[in-house]
């Protein structure tokens, strides 16, 4: 909006400052808290000036937590490790399954393709517990309960529709003539797919993969239902941690910081593709 | 038939067959995962028609629509419906107004505006369950900065998510914090993709700003607004992470939205049948919404990619 008047410009700036304060302040505040000991945190009024301490992070990383009741073992680094393994494996599998399918949907019109694409899409919007509750029982029956494979498999519900629909858009945007030209000199479709289509859609595929990673990392309910303490990612682990640590607020803040930092950094790195990714390919940024 | 013609005649239909099978082969893995989702879904439908309690295994059996029939007279069910709808309506409406406002503020693609819009993505990329924990720390009655700030404003006994009167507002506030940026960036992308001519013409004619907004900007932005709101509604009516991490549905039954209620029904009261029936009701709502959503979304998608 154009503002010719000074008053308009000031109001505009003020509104933006308020918006930034509301959306960014909580992140900064928790970050500050993570460097404070309990005494500083409980001080009233709260102050921006304090002696920073790394004790919270040290406790989390060493896994030894000092509480009023004694020393407590906290498997937080193991939760972090689980998050990395589960999300990374889920994305790799989703890319292997999703990219060829996305190419098929982009290049061929076939009824089964539309059925698959839309079934996966509609399950993106179905209540996750609807699938998770029976799946837990099925998993217990076939021995997949509380295994990495079992959890990675359900993560496909998050990653696959995302990759399928975003990458499909990127394949559709490739000029078909480029592929024809490559095929006319005698290359087969596999060679064309590998040497022409995938490299041209490369940035889109990478962005879809990173986005899928963020969404898998941020997921909570899947692992809450399917994973025991040993397989839990940070989202579920942090909640258990809050219950276990009681009043160690600085450590809770540090755990939150460690859990959200990877996704926030990835989000900044992929921000150019976020609009397209978040709208499943419907809106270009 | 000559010897030379034979391989050609033989090869052609095979090549055609291979080409016809190709898309199916490529999408086979995706099809497999589709089937594997449909199996638990079918099992869930079965559960919802059963009396199935883990603590009373001998009573297990089909009771057809009795679980659903019991909902009709169950105040807890109607509480769940009411709270879920109220949560969705409040969250989506406020996010839409706020998101539209911010998108308008950031409309001009200056370097500062782009930087701010990137910063605003951070809450959206925070895991909702962890966002709830952040707000829990900030609203703690002993040291929470927000409790302190409202205390300065005179509200010394404001108990946020732990008081029945303010619990809903608190979780909606967290929802707003996480998801407003979603609406904002979709509408911002929409705003920036609008054609320039109508706005230039209006400026030349000296048309007042309110007229430009209500008669040009808003109607042209409508497809984006509808898609973004439906998208948000679909997620909000199923909200679980924020509410479960913050209050587990409490205080009392104040925040018993569909999925929290169904989760507790299954894992606390071990009533699998009732939990499944509750989720089927939710699925019915989301399915209607998602059909409307997908239609709108496809139209936007065609626009973005220039073809179907």
HADDOCK unambig.tbl for C-alpha pairs under 7 A between the chains (distance, minus, plus):
assign (segid A and resid 1 and name CA) (segid B and resid 104 and name CA) 6.88 0.50 0.50
assign (segid A and resid 1 and name CA) (segid B and resid 105 and name CA) 6.78 0.50 0.50
assign (segid A and resid 1 and name CA) (segid B and resid 107 and name CA) 6.65 0.50 0.50
assign (segid A and resid 1 and name CA) (segid B and resid 108 and name CA) 6.91 0.50 0.50
assign (segid A and resid 23 and name CA) (segid B and resid 120 and name CA) 6.44 0.50 0.50
assign (segid A and resid 23 and name CA) (segid B and resid 123 and name CA) 6.70 0.50 0.50
assign (segid A and resid 23 and name CA) (segid B and resid 177 and name CA) 6.30 0.50 0.50
assign (segid A and resid 30 and name CA) (segid B and resid 134 and name CA) 6.74 0.50 0.50
assign (segid A and resid 41 and name CA) (segid B and resid 143 and name CA) 6.52 0.50 0.50
assign (segid A and resid 42 and name CA) (segid B and resid 142 and name CA) 6.94 0.50 0.50
assign (segid A and resid 42 and name CA) (segid B and resid 143 and name CA) 5.17 0.50 0.50
assign (segid A and resid 97 and name CA) (segid B and resid 29 and name CA) 5.54 0.50 0.50
assign (segid A and resid 97 and name CA) (segid B and resid 30 and name CA) 5.90 0.50 0.50
assign (segid A and resid 98 and name CA) (segid B and resid 30 and name CA) 6.52 0.50 0.50
assign (segid A and resid 100 and name CA) (segid B and resid 26 and name CA) 5.33 0.50 0.50
assign (segid A and resid 100 and name CA) (segid B and resid 27 and name CA) 6.68 0.50 0.50
assign (segid A and resid 101 and name CA) (segid B and resid 26 and name CA) 5.19 0.50 0.50
assign (segid A and resid 101 and name CA) (segid B and resid 27 and name CA) 4.23 0.50 0.50
assign (segid A and resid 101 and name CA) (segid B and resid 30 and name CA) 6.58 0.50 0.50
assign (segid A and resid 104 and name CA) (segid B and resid 23 and name CA) 4.89 0.50 0.50
assign (segid A and resid 104 and name CA) (segid B and resid 26 and name CA) 6.15 0.50 0.50
assign (segid A and resid 104 and name CA) (segid B and resid 27 and name CA) 6.67 0.50 0.50
assign (segid A and resid 108 and name CA) (segid B and resid 23 and name CA) 6.54 0.50 0.50
assign (segid A and resid 116 and name CA) (segid B and resid 31 and name CA) 5.97 0.50 0.50
assign (segid A and resid 116 and name CA) (segid B and resid 34 and name CA) 6.57 0.50 0.50
assign (segid A and resid 119 and name CA) (segid B and resid 34 and name CA) 6.99 0.50 0.50
assign (segid A and resid 120 and name CA) (segid B and resid 34 and name CA) 6.36 0.50 0.50
assign (segid A and resid 122 and name CA) (segid B and resid 290 and name CA) 6.76 0.50 0.50
assign (segid A and resid 125 and name CA) (segid B and resid 234 and name CA) 6.50 0.50 0.50
assign (segid A and resid 125 and name CA) (segid B and resid 286 and name CA) 6.86 0.50 0.50
assign (segid A and resid 125 and name CA) (segid B and resid 290 and name CA) 6.72 0.50 0.50
assign (segid A and resid 126 and name CA) (segid B and resid 283 and name CA) 5.94 0.50 0.50
assign (segid A and resid 126 and name CA) (segid B and resid 286 and name CA) 6.39 0.50 0.50
assign (segid A and resid 127 and name CA) (segid B and resid 238 and name CA) 6.18 0.50 0.50
assign (segid A and resid 127 and name CA) (segid B and resid 283 and name CA) 6.22 0.50 0.50
assign (segid A and resid 130 and name CA) (segid B and resid 41 and name CA) 6.77 0.50 0.50
assign (segid A and resid 130 and name CA) (segid B and resid 44 and name CA) 6.47 0.50 0.50
assign (segid A and resid 130 and name CA) (segid B and resid 276 and name CA) 6.72 0.50 0.50
assign (segid A and resid 130 and name CA) (segid B and resid 279 and name CA) 5.72 0.50 0.50
assign (segid A and resid 131 and name CA) (segid B and resid 40 and name CA) 5.47 0.50 0.50
assign (segid A and resid 131 and name CA) (segid B and resid 41 and name CA) 5.55 0.50 0.50
assign (segid A and resid 134 and name CA) (segid B and resid 40 and name CA) 5.36 0.50 0.50
assign (segid A and resid 134 and name CA) (segid B and resid 43 and name CA) 6.15 0.50 0.50
assign (segid A and resid 134 and name CA) (segid B and resid 44 and name CA) 5.79 0.50 0.50
assign (segid A and resid 135 and name CA) (segid B and resid 40 and name CA) 5.54 0.50 0.50
assign (segid A and resid 169 and name CA) (segid B and resid 305 and name CA) 6.95 0.50 0.50
assign (segid A and resid 173 and name CA) (segid B and resid 305 and name CA) 6.63 0.50 0.50
assign (segid A and resid 218 and name CA) (segid B and resid 126 and name CA) 6.98 0.50 0.50
assign (segid A and resid 218 and name CA) (segid B and resid 127 and name CA) 4.26 0.50 0.50
assign (segid A and resid 219 and name CA) (segid B and resid 127 and name CA) 6.84 0.50 0.50
assign (segid A and resid 220 and name CA) (segid B and resid 129 and name CA) 6.64 0.50 0.50
assign (segid A and resid 220 and name CA) (segid B and resid 241 and name CA) 6.44 0.50 0.50
assign (segid A and resid 221 and name CA) (segid B and resid 241 and name CA) 6.84 0.50 0.50
assign (segid A and resid 235 and name CA) (segid B and resid 129 and name CA) 6.41 0.50 0.50
assign (segid A and resid 235 and name CA) (segid B and resid 130 and name CA) 6.35 0.50 0.50
assign (segid A and resid 239 and name CA) (segid B and resid 245 and name CA) 6.86 0.50 0.50
assign (segid A and resid 256 and name CA) (segid B and resid 130 and name CA) 6.47 0.50 0.50
assign (segid A and resid 260 and name CA) (segid B and resid 126 and name CA) 5.91 0.50 0.50
assign (segid A and resid 263 and name CA) (segid B and resid 125 and name CA) 6.41 0.50 0.50
assign (segid A and resid 264 and name CA) (segid B and resid 122 and name CA) 6.01 0.50 0.50
assign (segid A and resid 264 and name CA) (segid B and resid 125 and name CA) 6.06 0.50 0.50
assign (segid A and resid 264 and name CA) (segid B and resid 126 and name CA) 6.89 0.50 0.50
assign (segid A and resid 267 and name CA) (segid B and resid 125 and name CA) 6.65 0.50 0.50
assign (segid A and resid 271 and name CA) (segid B and resid 118 and name CA) 6.83 0.50 0.50
assign (segid A and resid 275 and name CA) (segid B and resid 185 and name CA) 6.49 0.50 0.50
assign (segid A and resid 275 and name CA) (segid B and resid 186 and name CA) 6.44 0.50 0.50
assign (segid A and resid 281 and name CA) (segid B and resid 301 and name CA) 6.52 0.50 0.50
assign (segid A and resid 282 and name CA) (segid B and resid 297 and name CA) 6.27 0.50 0.50
assign (segid A and resid 282 and name CA) (segid B and resid 300 and name CA) 5.48 0.50 0.50
assign (segid A and resid 282 and name CA) (segid B and resid 301 and name CA) 3.88 0.50 0.50
assign (segid A and resid 282 and name CA) (segid B and resid 304 and name CA) 6.26 0.50 0.50
assign (segid A and resid 283 and name CA) (segid B and resid 300 and name CA) 6.75 0.50 0.50
assign (segid A and resid 283 and name CA) (segid B and resid 301 and name CA) 6.48 0.50 0.50
assign (segid A and resid 283 and name CA) (segid B and resid 304 and name CA) 5.88 0.50 0.50
assign (segid A and resid 284 and name CA) (segid B and resid 189 and name CA) 6.85 0.50 0.50
assign (segid A and resid 284 and name CA) (segid B and resid 304 and name CA) 6.22 0.50 0.50
assign (segid A and resid 285 and name CA) (segid B and resid 189 and name CA) 5.36 0.50 0.50
